[in-house]
Amino acid sequence: MESKIAQALKLKYHPVAVVWTDDKPAKAMGFKEGKWGCVVWMLAAAAKGKTAAFDKSTYGCWGGGVGLGFGNQYLNFPGGIECFYHFLSTGNEGWQKGRDMAEKLGYAAGKDFLEEFCHGEGYMKSPELVKQFVDTMPIMEIPKRYVVFKPLTDVVSGEEEPQVIVFLADPDQLAALVVLANYGREGSENVIIPFAAGCQQIGIFPYREALSESPRAVVGLTDISARKNLKNQLDRNIFTFAVPWRMFKEMEENVEGSFLQKKTWAALQEADTADKK
């Protein structure tokens, strides 16, 4: 399936389709069972033409399991969900259960993870705020066995229907996507940027939006850890723009006659091309 949006924006990377299915695609990439990995690595692979698949035992990390729609995997975080509350904020060295868990983990967990487990990532000010964050997150159990990332060009119309389409966009392209998302809509808040992990910004948050009468697009890759994990795989100036399928089709229909075919957008693209020479 070709995208008018991708053509108009002259995207460097394939738009990625997020598909729920009970059938794992042949030769799909994936993490080994029980092994750590970052979901956005697989997003990058799909954006470059590969296919990746995840299930409840191959989601890579606890936040990734949550983000893909495999329930509340934070319950399986070392030491339980309360240790996760401390991990994301102030660290586990300040309470006995956390210290005991850190000692049990030892350096077998990896030096970097142990450091963050003990001293915290500092992404929220307190464990109490992390608890509130998790409690209000749209955690869900998807009704299929696998979540698949694949290039949109590999989606066959009429045979499968993606849940979400993820664009990987530079700042100019992101600006255009925001304008297009609002182009045919009432109101001016048809795009959101939730605080969340990078995988959650392309998974459960747009999944939730898909259930709305008027779904919104979700800007992502504002997750600093995800950006660090992607620094050697994608351009550094890339953000994600995740669109529920119904909204994607709406936006596709609005390309013709829009600003994407006017002089201002053409001039911005010409300036960008000139800057790269």
C-alpha beads as a LAMMPS data file, in Angstrom:
LAMMPS data file: protein, C-alpha beads

277 atoms
276 bonds

1 atom types
1 bond types

-500.0 500.0 xlo xhi
-500.0 500.0 ylo yhi
-500.0 500.0 zlo zhi

Masses

1 110.0

Atoms # bond

1 1 1 0.000 0.000 0.000
2 1 1 1.412 3.359 -1.039
3 1 1 0.839 6.518 0.979
4 1 1 0.044 9.894 -0.579
5 1 1 1.275 11.511 2.629
6 1 1 4.645 9.774 2.466
7 1 1 5.072 10.821 -1.153
8 1 1 4.099 14.436 -0.483
9 1 1 6.441 14.675 2.516
10 1 1 9.274 12.860 0.701
11 1 1 9.900 10.735 3.769
12 1 1 13.284 9.088 4.127
13 1 1 11.846 6.098 6.018
14 1 1 8.881 3.835 5.320
15 1 1 5.709 4.565 7.265
16 1 1 5.306 1.603 9.633
17 1 1 2.050 -0.319 9.987
18 1 1 1.258 -1.721 13.436
19 1 1 -0.827 -4.853 12.941
20 1 1 -2.512 -7.212 15.416
21 1 1 -2.635 -10.827 14.252
22 1 1 -2.731 -14.443 15.391
23 1 1 -0.330 -15.434 12.609
24 1 1 3.353 -14.630 12.884
25 1 1 4.782 -13.537 9.516
26 1 1 7.419 -15.805 8.040
27 1 1 10.987 -14.585 8.647
28 1 1 9.835 -11.823 10.982
29 1 1 12.526 -10.360 13.215
30 1 1 12.018 -10.470 16.970
31 1 1 13.562 -10.657 20.407
32 1 1 14.436 -13.982 21.975
33 1 1 12.093 -15.147 24.707
34 1 1 12.878 -13.483 28.011
35 1 1 15.695 -11.357 26.568
36 1 1 15.860 -7.584 26.961
37 1 1 15.487 -5.365 23.929
38 1 1 14.076 -1.967 22.990
39 1 1 10.907 -2.004 20.898
40 1 1 11.982 1.091 18.976
41 1 1 14.899 -0.879 17.544
42 1 1 12.305 -2.963 15.721
43 1 1 10.446 0.173 14.675
44 1 1 13.658 1.380 13.046
45 1 1 14.086 -1.955 11.285
46 1 1 10.527 -1.821 9.921
47 1 1 11.072 1.766 8.782
48 1 1 13.993 0.422 6.727
49 1 1 11.928 -2.353 5.133
50 1 1 11.983 -5.280 7.570
51 1 1 9.125 -7.008 9.432
52 1 1 9.177 -7.600 13.190
53 1 1 6.821 -9.478 15.506
54 1 1 6.238 -9.513 19.270
55 1 1 4.198 -11.643 21.655
56 1 1 3.825 -11.913 25.430
57 1 1 7.211 -13.552 25.847
58 1 1 9.189 -11.528 23.295
59 1 1 8.316 -7.886 23.963
60 1 1 11.836 -6.885 24.947
61 1 1 11.303 -4.900 28.150
62 1 1 8.555 -4.295 30.692
63 1 1 7.606 -0.900 29.295
64 1 1 7.613 -2.423 25.826
65 1 1 5.188 -5.131 26.920
66 1 1 2.903 -2.421 28.262
67 1 1 3.338 -0.275 25.167
68 1 1 2.548 -3.038 22.686
69 1 1 -0.647 -3.979 24.504
70 1 1 0.330 -7.107 26.454
71 1 1 -1.152 -5.991 29.766
72 1 1 0.562 -4.510 32.811
73 1 1 4.035 -5.975 32.476
74 1 1 5.309 -3.545 35.118
75 1 1 4.024 -6.136 37.583
76 1 1 6.916 -8.334 36.383
77 1 1 9.587 -5.682 36.955
78 1 1 12.365 -6.912 39.290
79 1 1 11.045 -6.474 42.814
80 1 1 7.534 -5.771 41.562
81 1 1 5.747 -2.641 40.445
82 1 1 6.766 -0.616 43.504
83 1 1 10.411 -1.040 42.526
84 1 1 9.452 0.280 39.089
85 1 1 7.907 3.365 40.700
86 1 1 11.271 4.027 42.365
87 1 1 13.272 3.076 39.251
88 1 1 11.580 5.725 37.085
89 1 1 12.020 8.389 39.748
90 1 1 14.337 8.525 42.769
91 1 1 15.840 5.030 42.747
92 1 1 15.606 1.963 44.962
93 1 1 18.559 2.479 47.273
94 1 1 16.463 4.472 49.748
95 1 1 14.197 1.641 50.914
96 1 1 14.854 -1.840 52.206
97 1 1 12.962 -3.851 49.606
98 1 1 14.758 -1.959 46.847
99 1 1 18.181 -2.493 48.398
100 1 1 17.462 -6.206 48.862
101 1 1 16.409 -6.502 45.219
102 1 1 19.495 -4.623 44.035
103 1 1 21.726 -6.990 45.980
104 1 1 19.904 -9.957 44.497
105 1 1 20.252 -8.610 40.970
106 1 1 23.952 -7.810 41.286
107 1 1 25.948 -6.963 38.192
108 1 1 24.376 -9.900 36.363
109 1 1 21.621 -7.418 35.507
110 1 1 24.156 -5.193 33.762
111 1 1 26.053 -2.219 35.145
112 1 1 23.854 0.449 33.544
113 1 1 20.567 -1.142 34.610
114 1 1 21.813 -1.704 38.146
115 1 1 22.930 1.925 38.344
116 1 1 19.506 3.153 37.254
117 1 1 17.708 0.624 39.445
118 1 1 19.571 1.905 42.508
119 1 1 19.708 5.626 41.747
120 1 1 16.689 6.096 39.469
121 1 1 16.187 7.428 35.959
122 1 1 14.887 10.738 37.294
123 1 1 12.060 10.986 34.764
124 1 1 9.509 11.781 37.469
125 1 1 10.017 13.559 40.781
126 1 1 8.672 10.871 43.117
127 1 1 7.498 7.231 43.198
128 1 1 4.021 8.532 44.061
129 1 1 3.865 10.466 40.795
130 1 1 5.021 7.388 38.886
131 1 1 2.199 5.379 40.471
132 1 1 -0.314 7.999 39.341
133 1 1 1.225 7.931 35.866
134 1 1 0.892 4.138 35.618
135 1 1 -2.619 4.142 37.090
136 1 1 -3.834 6.550 34.401
137 1 1 -2.017 4.887 31.496
138 1 1 -4.300 3.165 28.923
139 1 1 -2.924 -0.306 29.700
140 1 1 -4.744 -3.008 27.756
141 1 1 -4.676 -6.606 26.569
142 1 1 -4.955 -6.760 22.788
143 1 1 -7.227 -9.520 21.424
144 1 1 -4.549 -11.094 19.201
145 1 1 -1.374 -13.063 19.877
146 1 1 1.118 -10.927 17.951
147 1 1 1.879 -7.284 17.328
148 1 1 3.640 -6.876 13.994
149 1 1 5.615 -3.921 12.657
150 1 1 5.929 -3.844 8.885
151 1 1 6.432 -1.257 6.142
152 1 1 3.104 0.172 4.999
153 1 1 4.099 -0.742 1.444
154 1 1 3.886 -4.429 2.483
155 1 1 0.269 -4.109 3.658
156 1 1 -2.139 -5.606 1.133
157 1 1 -5.412 -3.672 0.912
158 1 1 -8.422 -5.793 1.801
159 1 1 -6.367 -8.557 3.413
160 1 1 -5.286 -6.865 6.658
161 1 1 -6.142 -3.689 8.502
162 1 1 -3.453 -2.011 10.598
163 1 1 -4.307 -0.516 13.968
164 1 1 -1.865 2.361 13.626
165 1 1 0.384 3.932 11.010
166 1 1 3.626 5.423 12.312
167 1 1 5.447 8.114 10.356
168 1 1 9.090 8.884 11.169
169 1 1 9.448 12.563 10.479
170 1 1 11.981 15.346 10.746
171 1 1 10.840 18.683 12.269
172 1 1 9.536 20.128 8.975
173 1 1 7.683 16.921 8.149
174 1 1 6.318 16.725 11.689
175 1 1 4.994 20.274 11.335
176 1 1 3.261 19.279 8.094
177 1 1 1.697 16.204 9.704
178 1 1 0.310 18.323 12.536
179 1 1 -1.225 20.737 10.028
180 1 1 -2.692 17.882 7.961
181 1 1 -4.161 16.229 11.066
182 1 1 -6.115 19.420 11.763
183 1 1 -6.840 20.311 8.115
184 1 1 -10.242 18.642 7.821
185 1 1 -11.233 18.740 11.496
186 1 1 -13.117 21.017 13.835
187 1 1 -11.059 22.243 16.759
188 1 1 -7.300 22.675 16.956
189 1 1 -6.215 19.882 19.308
190 1 1 -6.258 16.857 17.041
191 1 1 -2.672 15.933 17.934
192 1 1 -1.344 15.051 21.394
193 1 1 2.116 14.514 22.934
194 1 1 1.655 12.314 26.002
195 1 1 4.476 11.747 28.455
196 1 1 5.246 8.063 27.899
197 1 1 7.833 5.600 26.667
198 1 1 8.579 5.727 22.959
199 1 1 6.902 2.348 22.387
200 1 1 3.792 3.476 24.264
201 1 1 3.519 6.552 22.039
202 1 1 3.167 4.262 18.998
203 1 1 1.162 1.550 20.792
204 1 1 -1.339 1.891 23.606
205 1 1 -1.858 5.665 23.317
206 1 1 -2.864 5.580 19.628
207 1 1 -4.718 2.295 20.343
208 1 1 -6.793 4.267 22.846
209 1 1 -7.330 7.070 20.372
210 1 1 -8.579 4.558 17.804
211 1 1 -11.538 3.818 20.108
212 1 1 -12.561 7.482 20.159
213 1 1 -15.271 8.962 17.967
214 1 1 -12.714 11.490 16.767
215 1 1 -9.261 9.897 17.162
216 1 1 -6.177 12.068 17.549
217 1 1 -2.643 11.535 16.300
218 1 1 0.180 10.966 18.800
219 1 1 3.613 12.581 18.542
220 1 1 6.371 10.431 20.013
221 1 1 10.062 9.777 20.476
222 1 1 10.107 12.382 23.213
223 1 1 11.384 9.517 25.395
224 1 1 15.038 10.304 26.084
225 1 1 15.964 6.646 26.655
226 1 1 14.382 5.633 23.346
227 1 1 16.234 8.416 21.563
228 1 1 19.505 7.203 23.078
229 1 1 18.743 3.655 21.965
230 1 1 18.078 4.844 18.412
231 1 1 21.046 7.182 18.030
232 1 1 22.941 4.742 15.790
233 1 1 19.926 3.537 13.809
234 1 1 18.000 6.614 12.685
235 1 1 18.704 10.264 12.009
236 1 1 18.966 12.214 15.271
237 1 1 16.260 14.730 14.284
238 1 1 13.478 12.144 13.922
239 1 1 10.172 12.010 15.812
240 1 1 7.276 9.583 15.466
241 1 1 3.765 10.565 14.447
242 1 1 1.352 7.701 15.144
243 1 1 -2.052 7.818 13.490
244 1 1 -4.960 5.449 14.193
245 1 1 -5.995 3.699 10.984
246 1 1 -9.304 5.524 10.599
247 1 1 -7.585 8.888 10.962
248 1 1 -4.808 7.836 8.580
249 1 1 -7.369 7.167 5.835
250 1 1 -8.955 10.560 6.510
251 1 1 -5.582 12.307 6.248
252 1 1 -4.732 10.441 3.037
253 1 1 -7.930 11.739 1.432
254 1 1 -7.042 15.300 2.418
255 1 1 -3.657 15.484 0.680
256 1 1 -5.058 16.609 -2.650
257 1 1 -5.897 20.304 -2.633
258 1 1 -4.162 20.904 0.702
259 1 1 -1.106 22.986 1.601
260 1 1 1.023 19.981 0.589
261 1 1 0.387 21.048 -3.007
262 1 1 0.965 24.760 -2.403
263 1 1 3.989 27.047 -2.706
264 1 1 4.853 27.427 0.979
265 1 1 5.407 23.714 1.516
266 1 1 7.321 23.415 -1.763
267 1 1 9.549 26.319 -0.758
268 1 1 10.266 24.748 2.625
269 1 1 11.239 21.490 0.957
270 1 1 13.484 23.328 -1.496
271 1 1 15.200 25.134 1.372
272 1 1 15.746 21.857 3.180
273 1 1 17.259 20.282 0.057
274 1 1 19.573 23.235 -0.385
275 1 1 20.709 23.037 3.260
276 1 1 21.724 19.405 2.792
277 1 1 23.966 20.121 -0.197

Bonds

1 1 1 2
2 1 2 3
3 1 3 4
4 1 4 5
5 1 5 6
6 1 6 7
7 1 7 8
8 1 8 9
9 1 9 10
10 1 10 11
11 1 11 12
12 1 12 13
13 1 13 14
14 1 14 15
15 1 15 16
16 1 16 17
17 1 17 18
18 1 18 19
19 1 19 20
20 1 20 21
21 1 21 22
22 1 22 23
23 1 23 24
24 1 24 25
25 1 25 26
26 1 26 27
27 1 27 28
28 1 28 29
29 1 29 30
30 1 30 31
31 1 31 32
32 1 32 33
33 1 33 34
34 1 34 35
35 1 35 36
36 1 36 37
37 1 37 38
38 1 38 39
39 1 39 40
40 1 40 41
41 1 41 42
42 1 42 43
43 1 43 44
44 1 44 45
45 1 45 46
46 1 46 47
47 1 47 48
48 1 48 49
49 1 49 50
50 1 50 51
51 1 51 52
52 1 52 53
53 1 53 54
54 1 54 55
55 1 55 56
56 1 56 57
57 1 57 58
58 1 58 59
59 1 59 60
60 1 60 61
61 1 61 62
62 1 62 63
63 1 63 64
64 1 64 65
65 1 65 66
66 1 66 67
67 1 67 68
68 1 68 69
69 1 69 70
70 1 70 71
71 1 71 72
72 1 72 73
73 1 73 74
74 1 74 75
75 1 75 76
76 1 76 77
77 1 77 78
78 1 78 79
79 1 79 80
80 1 80 81
81 1 81 82
82 1 82 83
83 1 83 84
84 1 84 85
85 1 85 86
86 1 86 87
87 1 87 88
88 1 88 89
89 1 89 90
90 1 90 91
91 1 91 92
92 1 92 93
93 1 93 94
94 1 94 95
95 1 95 96
96 1 96 97
97 1 97 98
98 1 98 99
99 1 99 100
100 1 100 101
101 1 101 102
102 1 102 103
103 1 103 104
104 1 104 105
105 1 105 106
106 1 106 107
107 1 107 108
108 1 108 109
109 1 109 110
110 1 110 111
111 1 111 112
112 1 112 113
113 1 113 114
114 1 114 115
115 1 115 116
116 1 116 117
117 1 117 118
118 1 118 119
119 1 119 120
120 1 120 121
121 1 121 122
122 1 122 123
123 1 123 124
124 1 124 125
125 1 125 126
126 1 126 127
127 1 127 128
128 1 128 129
129 1 129 130
130 1 130 131
131 1 131 132
132 1 132 133
133 1 133 134
134 1 134 135
135 1 135 136
136 1 136 137
137 1 137 138
138 1 138 139
139 1 139 140
140 1 140 141
141 1 141 142
142 1 142 143
143 1 143 144
144 1 144 145
145 1 145 146
146 1 146 147
147 1 147 148
148 1 148 149
149 1 149 150
150 1 150 151
151 1 151 152
152 1 152 153
153 1 153 154
154 1 154 155
155 1 155 156
156 1 156 157
157 1 157 158
158 1 158 159
159 1 159 160
160 1 160 161
161 1 161 162
162 1 162 163
163 1 163 164
164 1 164 165
165 1 165 166
166 1 166 167
167 1 167 168
168 1 168 169
169 1 169 170
170 1 170 171
171 1 171 172
172 1 172 173
173 1 173 174
174 1 174 175
175 1 175 176
176 1 176 177
177 1 177 178
178 1 178 179
179 1 179 180
180 1 180 181
181 1 181 182
182 1 182 183
183 1 183 184
184 1 184 185
185 1 185 186
186 1 186 187
187 1 187 188
188 1 188 189
189 1 189 190
190 1 190 191
191 1 191 192
192 1 192 193
193 1 193 194
194 1 194 195
195 1 195 196
196 1 196 197
197 1 197 198
198 1 198 199
199 1 199 200
200 1 200 201
201 1 201 202
202 1 202 203
203 1 203 204
204 1 204 205
205 1 205 206
206 1 206 207
207 1 207 208
208 1 208 209
209 1 209 210
210 1 210 211
211 1 211 212
212 1 212 213
213 1 213 214
214 1 214 215
215 1 215 216
216 1 216 217
217 1 217 218
218 1 218 219
219 1 219 220
220 1 220 221
221 1 221 222
222 1 222 223
223 1 223 224
224 1 224 225
225 1 225 226
226 1 226 227
227 1 227 228
228 1 228 229
229 1 229 230
230 1 230 231
231 1 231 232
232 1 232 233
233 1 233 234
234 1 234 235
235 1 235 236
236 1 236 237
237 1 237 238
238 1 238 239
239 1 239 240
240 1 240 241
241 1 241 242
242 1 242 243
243 1 243 244
244 1 244 245
245 1 245 246
246 1 246 247
247 1 247 248
248 1 248 249
249 1 249 250
250 1 250 251
251 1 251 252
252 1 252 253
253 1 253 254
254 1 254 255
255 1 255 256
256 1 256 257
257 1 257 258
258 1 258 259
259 1 259 260
260 1 260 261
261 1 261 262
262 1 262 263
263 1 263 264
264 1 264 265
265 1 265 266
266 1 266 267
267 1 267 268
268 1 268 269
269 1 269 270
270 1 270 271
271 1 271 272
272 1 272 273
273 1 273 274
274 1 274 275
275 1 275 276
276 1 276 277
